[in-house]
Amino acid sequence: MAAPLLASNEIQYETVLEAKFYHNGRSDHDQIYPTAPANTDKAIEGALSRDVVIDSSTGIWVRLYVPERVLSASEGEAVRLPIILHYHGGGFMLFSAASAYTHEYCCQIAARLGLMVVSVEYRLAPEHKLPAAFEDGLSALKWLQAQGSDEQDSGPKDPWLSAHGDFAKCFIMGHSAGATIVHHTVLNAASDGFDPLKIRGLILGGPFFGGIERTSSEIKYGETDFLTLQLADAFWGASLLDGADRSHPYAPSTPPRCRPY
């Protein structure tokens, strides 16, 4: 069972990448890792990007990527590109859609694969415990659905998506905790459907699942230079609601279903 955070400025744990998390729920993760601004004027790895706020109440935004060659093409050559909705990893506690690594990666896949990428900035623990990240993941999906809708009350449309997004060819992608967000987002959205989006596939890179009992893969591969079982336990302990353990539906090792929140 996760121990409650104490009202103390003592360090609770420190990640291998030097981010510090304190007993009082404070962290310095937003001060450690280099970030990159959106590049609207000069292409990086062949792609341009821009930021769009999608929920002013939570401050959630997305970074949109499009190949430079598409934007520079003449109006008569406009093409529609498949769309990837992307959630970054980081144990629900680290990194950002603006992290330099995430930014460069999304530029590369947009340009090299000829895609539009919608990279989601979601709220992080320990300041925002689960299901905050899952709620933000679902909000991003619903925003993308609204972008493809012809309904009059579906809200303002983004010009890049309106001009170049192919809403009939959508993929949802995540790494580590981002893949876990994909899992929860899709299962919670399934009852309402995905129209007008056509989801052609899910891309889950090493989803961050794990229950109380160690899985065979955790035992075999759980101690690496980058991520240890102790650190994974710490991520879950700080991300789950106080009093919850890893038998909670947010953290199943082999999840058959997802409880709506």
Buried (B, 14 or more C-beta within 10 A) or exposed (E): EBEEBEEEEEEBBEBEEEBBBBBBBEBEBBEBBEBBEBBEEEBBBEBBBBBBEBBEEBEBBBBBBBBBBBBEEEEEEEEBBBBBBBBBBBBBBBBBBBBEBBBEBBBBBBBEEBBBBBBBBBBBBBBBBBBBBBBBBBBBBBBBBBBBBEEEEBEEBBEBBEBBBBBBBBBBBBBBBBBBBBBBBBBBBEEEEBEBBEBEEBBBEBBBBBBEEEBEEBEEEBEEEEBEBEBBBBBBBBBBEEEBEBEBBBBBBEBEEBEEE
